[in-house]
Amino acid sequence: MATRRTTTTSRTTSSTGTRSSRGRKSTTASTARALAPAIMTAALIGGTALTTLKAPTPTPPTAAPGAAVVQKGTFTPVCTLPFNGVRNPAADDHCGIEGDGTDIADQLEATAKNNFCAPTAHPQDVTYEELLNLQQQSANIPKKLDDRKETANLGEGNYITYVALIMDAHYSDTTGGEKVNCNLKGNPPNDIHIVLMSKAGETDECTSTTAEMSPHYRPAGWTPDRLNGLKKPVRIRGQLFYDNSHVVCGKTKPNPKRASLWEIHPVYKIDVCKSTDLDQCRKAIDDDSQWEPIT
């Protein structure tokens, strides 16, 4: 579907009130928020050095009399979408590209998760072993990143292809939401979390890897019910992302369980293999005639 190129816009409202000496204390947070849109736009349009951008003049929030809900902005793609997406009002009308993170680390993480603009001409085939190796290389990366240069140097932002079996797909964080999705509740405004297995018959989720379908402009045919009913290997294409806010299985079993924090997020494309044999499907990873798209 041809999608008009647009620019990201964000509208915010807040409860009425008066400014006081608190403004001096919030200078650092305000500066971070002001820098975020410029940094995020650069991240989406192809790796411009983040530190070279100047901060835009911040737009003061406006108050809606009697408003009980603070609007988190709206989501507008900044590039042609990589799939036949439809606007999802539950997410797109209430949550912008920054999510509702209060610091630059949260905002940069949300922007990376919402990147639909990775170049797609030459997908990089990635194996399970490579995702595990990336995890080993990332052991000392902190949970909060004020810039994502280290993860970018390891491949974050690359457009990749991965073949695996779906163990489970479900809407995630539906009761409390998460920052990237403005803590909105329910199924429509939240990700579809996909548990991917590298071996047929494997049931230990701690050996799994992950893909996430963003709620923004999510195609109508991308649902957990449909994904769970495939019962064949899938070929998933999308952005390689390091989910530093989580942990892998170890002495404890976190939620969600996984073997690597390197995941496909967001998913750009998903195809189902014509064969049920995972090894055969891996051999045919670049043969489009052996795959049927899920739209």
FIPA-268492 format. One record per residue (C-alpha): y, x, z. Coordinates in Angstrom, 2 decimals, padded with zeros to 5 digits, m for minus. Layout:
% residues N
pt c2=Y	c1=X	c3=Z
...
***
This chain:
% residues 295
pt c2=000.00	c1=000.00	c3=000.00
pt c2=003.38	c1=001.40	c3=m000.95
pt c2=005.52	c1=001.60	c3=002.16
pt c2=009.24	c1=002.15	c3=002.07
pt c2=010.36	c1=005.37	c3=003.71
pt c2=012.47	c1=004.55	c3=006.67
pt c2=013.87	c1=006.32	c3=009.66
pt c2=012.91	c1=005.83	c3=013.24
pt c2=015.24	c1=003.64	c3=015.24
pt c2=015.22	c1=002.93	c3=018.92
pt c2=017.04	c1=000.17	c3=020.77
pt c2=017.19	c1=000.15	c3=024.54
pt c2=018.59	c1=m002.19	c3=027.16
pt c2=018.92	c1=m001.90	c3=030.92
pt c2=020.03	c1=m003.97	c3=033.87
pt c2=023.80	c1=m004.10	c3=034.51
pt c2=025.21	c1=m001.72	c3=037.09
pt c2=027.94	c1=000.78	c3=037.79
pt c2=027.92	c1=004.52	c3=037.19
pt c2=028.44	c1=006.71	c3=040.24
pt c2=028.00	c1=010.28	c3=041.39
pt c2=024.33	c1=009.88	c3=040.53
pt c2=025.28	c1=010.83	c3=036.98
pt c2=025.72	c1=014.46	c3=038.02
pt c2=022.19	c1=014.57	c3=039.46
pt c2=020.69	c1=013.08	c3=036.32
pt c2=022.29	c1=015.55	c3=033.90
pt c2=019.04	c1=017.43	c3=033.29
pt c2=017.00	c1=014.29	c3=032.61
pt c2=019.74	c1=012.89	c3=030.35
pt c2=019.85	c1=016.10	c3=028.33
pt c2=016.08	c1=015.99	c3=027.87
pt c2=016.27	c1=012.42	c3=026.67
pt c2=019.05	c1=013.27	c3=024.29
pt c2=017.11	c1=016.19	c3=022.82
pt c2=013.90	c1=014.21	c3=022.39
pt c2=014.74	c1=012.21	c3=019.22
pt c2=015.77	c1=015.32	c3=017.29
pt c2=012.71	c1=017.25	c3=018.42
pt c2=010.41	c1=014.36	c3=017.59
pt c2=011.80	c1=013.82	c3=014.11
pt c2=011.32	c1=017.51	c3=013.38
pt c2=007.71	c1=017.34	c3=014.57
pt c2=006.98	c1=014.44	c3=012.24
pt c2=008.44	c1=015.92	c3=009.07
pt c2=006.49	c1=019.09	c3=008.93
pt c2=006.84	c1=021.74	c3=011.59
pt c2=010.55	c1=022.54	c3=011.63
pt c2=011.26	c1=024.97	c3=014.46
pt c2=012.03	c1=022.71	c3=017.38
pt c2=014.52	c1=025.02	c3=019.06
pt c2=016.85	c1=025.15	c3=016.04
pt c2=017.85	c1=021.52	c3=016.21
pt c2=021.03	c1=020.34	c3=017.82
pt c2=020.95	c1=017.47	c3=020.27
pt c2=022.40	c1=014.22	c3=018.87
pt c2=025.11	c1=012.36	c3=020.70
pt c2=023.26	c1=009.97	c3=023.04
pt c2=023.81	c1=006.25	c3=022.59
pt c2=024.74	c1=004.57	c3=025.89
pt c2=022.33	c1=001.79	c3=026.90
pt c2=023.60	c1=m001.75	c3=026.69
pt c2=022.84	c1=m004.44	c3=029.21
pt c2=021.52	c1=m007.89	c3=028.43
pt c2=022.86	c1=m010.33	c3=031.03
pt c2=020.04	c1=m011.62	c3=033.17
pt c2=017.41	c1=m009.61	c3=031.31
pt c2=014.28	c1=m009.14	c3=033.40
pt c2=012.45	c1=m006.73	c3=031.04
pt c2=013.71	c1=m003.35	c3=029.93
pt c2=013.14	c1=m002.91	c3=026.20
pt c2=011.48	c1=000.38	c3=025.25
pt c2=012.63	c1=000.32	c3=021.64
pt c2=010.94	c1=m000.54	c3=018.37
pt c2=008.65	c1=001.50	c3=016.15
pt c2=009.57	c1=002.16	c3=012.54
pt c2=007.54	c1=004.66	c3=010.46
pt c2=009.43	c1=007.76	c3=009.36
pt c2=007.09	c1=008.35	c3=006.41
pt c2=004.70	c1=006.47	c3=004.16
pt c2=001.82	c1=005.27	c3=006.33
pt c2=m001.56	c1=006.90	c3=005.56
pt c2=m003.34	c1=003.52	c3=005.71
pt c2=m002.79	c1=m000.09	c3=004.71
pt c2=m001.11	c1=m000.99	c3=007.98
pt c2=000.47	c1=m004.20	c3=009.13
pt c2=003.20	c1=m004.45	c3=011.73
pt c2=001.72	c1=m005.10	c3=015.16
pt c2=004.48	c1=m006.98	c3=017.03
pt c2=002.83	c1=m006.48	c3=020.44
pt c2=003.37	c1=m002.74	c3=020.08
pt c2=005.88	c1=m002.20	c3=017.29
pt c2=008.50	c1=m004.64	c3=018.57
pt c2=008.47	c1=m003.25	c3=022.12
pt c2=007.64	c1=000.46	c3=022.06
pt c2=009.23	c1=003.27	c3=020.09
pt c2=007.96	c1=006.66	c3=019.02
pt c2=008.82	c1=008.24	c3=022.40
pt c2=006.86	c1=005.76	c3=024.51
pt c2=008.51	c1=005.40	c3=027.90
pt c2=008.04	c1=008.89	c3=029.27
pt c2=010.83	c1=010.05	c3=031.56
pt c2=010.74	c1=013.75	c3=030.71
pt c2=010.61	c1=015.89	c3=027.59
pt c2=006.91	c1=016.72	c3=028.05
pt c2=005.90	c1=013.05	c3=028.06
pt c2=008.15	c1=012.29	c3=025.10
pt c2=006.81	c1=015.18	c3=023.02
pt c2=003.24	c1=014.16	c3=023.83
pt c2=003.95	c1=010.58	c3=022.77
pt c2=005.57	c1=011.75	c3=019.55
pt c2=002.57	c1=013.90	c3=018.70
pt c2=000.25	c1=010.98	c3=019.34
pt c2=002.39	c1=008.81	c3=017.05
pt c2=002.52	c1=011.28	c3=014.17
pt c2=001.46	c1=009.52	c3=010.97
pt c2=003.13	c1=012.15	c3=008.79
pt c2=000.74	c1=015.10	c3=008.68
pt c2=000.28	c1=016.31	c3=005.07
pt c2=m002.96	c1=014.77	c3=003.77
pt c2=m003.51	c1=016.57	c3=000.45
pt c2=m005.99	c1=019.11	c3=001.81
pt c2=m008.02	c1=017.87	c3=004.80
pt c2=m009.71	c1=020.52	c3=006.91
pt c2=m013.38	c1=019.89	c3=007.67
pt c2=m014.03	c1=020.37	c3=011.40
pt c2=m017.38	c1=020.60	c3=013.20
pt c2=m018.40	c1=019.72	c3=016.72
pt c2=m018.82	c1=023.40	c3=017.55
pt c2=m015.27	c1=024.10	c3=016.43
pt c2=m013.90	c1=021.41	c3=018.73
pt c2=m015.81	c1=022.99	c3=021.63
pt c2=m014.47	c1=026.41	c3=020.69
pt c2=m010.92	c1=025.07	c3=020.64
pt c2=m011.49	c1=023.71	c3=024.13
pt c2=m012.49	c1=027.16	c3=025.38
pt c2=m009.33	c1=028.64	c3=023.85
pt c2=m007.22	c1=025.97	c3=025.59
pt c2=m008.56	c1=026.39	c3=029.11
pt c2=m005.25	c1=027.65	c3=030.50
pt c2=m002.91	c1=025.22	c3=028.77
pt c2=m001.07	c1=023.20	c3=031.45
pt c2=m000.98	c1=019.42	c3=031.63
pt c2=002.80	c1=019.32	c3=031.13
pt c2=004.17	c1=020.99	c3=028.00
pt c2=007.91	c1=021.23	c3=027.49
pt c2=007.16	c1=022.32	c3=023.95
pt c2=003.91	c1=022.11	c3=021.99
pt c2=004.09	c1=025.46	c3=020.19
pt c2=000.93	c1=026.75	c3=021.85
pt c2=m001.12	c1=023.74	c3=020.78
pt c2=000.45	c1=023.84	c3=017.31
pt c2=m000.61	c1=027.46	c3=016.97
pt c2=m004.19	c1=026.37	c3=017.65
pt c2=m004.05	c1=023.67	c3=014.98
pt c2=m002.44	c1=020.60	c3=016.50
pt c2=m000.85	c1=018.59	c3=013.71
pt c2=m003.42	c1=019.63	c3=011.08
pt c2=m005.05	c1=016.89	c3=009.01
pt c2=m008.79	c1=017.09	c3=009.63
pt c2=m012.07	c1=015.44	c3=008.66
pt c2=m014.87	c1=014.92	c3=011.15
pt c2=m018.30	c1=013.31	c3=010.75
pt c2=m020.10	c1=011.81	c3=013.74
pt c2=m021.78	c1=008.71	c3=015.14
pt c2=m019.88	c1=006.09	c3=017.10
pt c2=m021.40	c1=005.58	c3=020.54
pt c2=m018.73	c1=003.14	c3=021.66
pt c2=m015.30	c1=001.86	c3=020.69
pt c2=m013.06	c1=m000.13	c3=023.01
pt c2=m009.43	c1=m000.91	c3=023.76
pt c2=m008.22	c1=001.53	c3=026.41
pt c2=m005.80	c1=001.29	c3=029.34
pt c2=m005.43	c1=m002.45	c3=028.87
pt c2=m004.69	c1=m003.33	c3=032.50
pt c2=m002.01	c1=m000.75	c3=033.29
pt c2=m001.14	c1=000.64	c3=029.87
pt c2=m000.16	c1=004.27	c3=029.25
pt c2=003.15	c1=006.01	c3=028.69
pt c2=002.73	c1=006.52	c3=024.95
pt c2=002.40	c1=002.74	c3=024.61
pt c2=005.18	c1=001.95	c3=027.10
pt c2=002.66	c1=000.85	c3=029.76
pt c2=002.20	c1=m002.43	c3=027.95
pt c2=m000.83	c1=m004.45	c3=028.99
pt c2=m003.52	c1=m006.11	c3=026.90
pt c2=m005.49	c1=m005.17	c3=023.79
pt c2=m002.95	c1=m005.37	c3=020.92
pt c2=m000.43	c1=m002.79	c3=022.24
pt c2=m003.01	c1=m000.17	c3=023.24
pt c2=m005.22	c1=002.42	c3=021.55
pt c2=m008.77	c1=001.90	c3=020.41
pt c2=m010.72	c1=004.71	c3=022.08
pt c2=m013.71	c1=005.88	c3=020.00
pt c2=m016.54	c1=007.86	c3=021.62
pt c2=m018.12	c1=010.13	c3=018.99
pt c2=m021.55	c1=011.74	c3=019.28
pt c2=m022.72	c1=014.80	c3=017.36
pt c2=m026.44	c1=014.03	c3=017.57
pt c2=m028.47	c1=010.91	c3=016.88
pt c2=m029.94	c1=009.48	c3=020.08
pt c2=m027.54	c1=011.37	c3=022.35
pt c2=m026.37	c1=009.15	c3=025.24
pt c2=m024.54	c1=011.56	c3=027.57
pt c2=m020.86	c1=010.76	c3=027.07
pt c2=m019.93	c1=014.13	c3=028.57
pt c2=m021.12	c1=015.70	c3=025.29
pt c2=m018.85	c1=013.43	c3=023.24
pt c2=m015.64	c1=013.97	c3=021.35
pt c2=m012.87	c1=011.45	c3=020.82
pt c2=m010.81	c1=009.65	c3=018.20
pt c2=m007.96	c1=007.26	c3=018.93
pt c2=m006.58	c1=004.47	c3=016.77
pt c2=m002.93	c1=003.92	c3=017.60
pt c2=m001.71	c1=000.33	c3=018.00
pt c2=001.26	c1=001.02	c3=015.71
pt c2=000.76	c1=m000.72	c3=012.36
pt c2=m002.98	c1=m000.75	c3=013.02
pt c2=m004.93	c1=m002.26	c3=010.10
pt c2=m006.34	c1=m005.69	c3=010.88
pt c2=m009.90	c1=m004.53	c3=010.09
pt c2=m009.84	c1=m001.76	c3=012.69
pt c2=m011.37	c1=m003.44	c3=015.72
pt c2=m013.90	c1=m002.33	c3=018.36
pt c2=m016.33	c1=m005.05	c3=017.27
pt c2=m016.35	c1=m003.80	c3=013.70
pt c2=m016.65	c1=m000.16	c3=014.70
pt c2=m019.46	c1=m000.81	c3=017.15
pt c2=m021.36	c1=m002.74	c3=014.49
pt c2=m021.42	c1=000.04	c3=011.88
pt c2=m024.60	c1=001.82	c3=013.11
pt c2=m024.12	c1=004.57	c3=010.52
pt c2=m022.32	c1=007.91	c3=010.56
pt c2=m018.58	c1=007.74	c3=010.05
pt c2=m016.10	c1=010.10	c3=008.46
pt c2=m012.85	c1=010.07	c3=010.38
pt c2=m009.66	c1=011.64	c3=009.10
pt c2=m006.47	c1=012.09	c3=011.02
pt c2=m004.31	c1=014.45	c3=013.01
pt c2=m005.85	c1=017.07	c3=015.27
pt c2=m004.33	c1=016.59	c3=018.72
pt c2=m004.78	c1=018.26	c3=022.10
pt c2=m004.85	c1=015.62	c3=024.84
pt c2=m003.67	c1=017.82	c3=027.69
pt c2=m003.16	c1=014.88	c3=030.06
pt c2=m006.94	c1=014.57	c3=030.55
pt c2=m009.80	c1=016.86	c3=031.63
pt c2=m013.27	c1=017.56	c3=030.30
pt c2=m016.53	c1=017.00	c3=032.12
pt c2=m017.46	c1=019.67	c3=034.61
pt c2=m018.33	c1=019.45	c3=038.27
pt c2=m016.95	c1=015.92	c3=038.11
pt c2=m017.18	c1=013.30	c3=035.41
pt c2=m013.68	c1=012.10	c3=034.54
pt c2=m012.67	c1=008.92	c3=032.80
pt c2=m012.87	c1=009.09	c3=029.88
pt c2=m015.75	c1=011.54	c3=029.67
pt c2=m015.67	c1=014.15	c3=026.91
pt c2=m016.64	c1=017.70	c3=026.00
pt c2=m013.34	c1=018.66	c3=024.38
pt c2=m009.73	c1=017.56	c3=024.76
pt c2=m009.21	c1=018.24	c3=021.06
pt c2=m009.42	c1=014.91	c3=019.31
pt c2=m008.40	c1=012.97	c3=016.22
pt c2=m005.24	c1=011.15	c3=017.25
pt c2=m004.04	c1=009.12	c3=015.51
pt c2=m006.79	c1=008.13	c3=013.08
pt c2=m005.49	c1=007.93	c3=009.50
pt c2=m008.68	c1=006.89	c3=007.71
pt c2=m012.23	c1=005.92	c3=008.57
pt c2=m015.20	c1=005.64	c3=006.19
pt c2=m018.81	c1=004.70	c3=006.77
pt c2=m021.61	c1=006.73	c3=005.20
pt c2=m023.98	c1=005.05	c3=002.77
pt c2=m026.85	c1=006.94	c3=004.41
pt c2=m028.06	c1=006.58	c3=007.98
pt c2=m028.97	c1=010.28	c3=008.16
pt c2=m026.25	c1=012.20	c3=010.01
pt c2=m027.19	c1=015.57	c3=008.48
pt c2=m027.08	c1=014.15	c3=004.96
pt c2=m023.72	c1=012.57	c3=005.66
pt c2=m022.34	c1=015.88	c3=006.90
pt c2=m023.47	c1=017.56	c3=003.70
pt c2=m021.63	c1=014.85	c3=001.76
pt c2=m018.43	c1=015.15	c3=003.83
pt c2=m016.29	c1=015.81	c3=000.75
pt c2=m018.17	c1=013.52	c3=m001.66
pt c2=m016.18	c1=010.28	c3=m001.66
pt c2=m018.92	c1=008.49	c3=m003.63
pt c2=m021.09	c1=008.56	c3=m000.49
pt c2=m018.53	c1=006.83	c3=001.73
pt c2=m017.13	c1=003.31	c3=002.00
pt c2=m013.69	c1=002.80	c3=003.55
pt c2=m013.07	c1=000.59	c3=006.57
pt c2=m009.76	c1=m001.23	c3=006.02
***
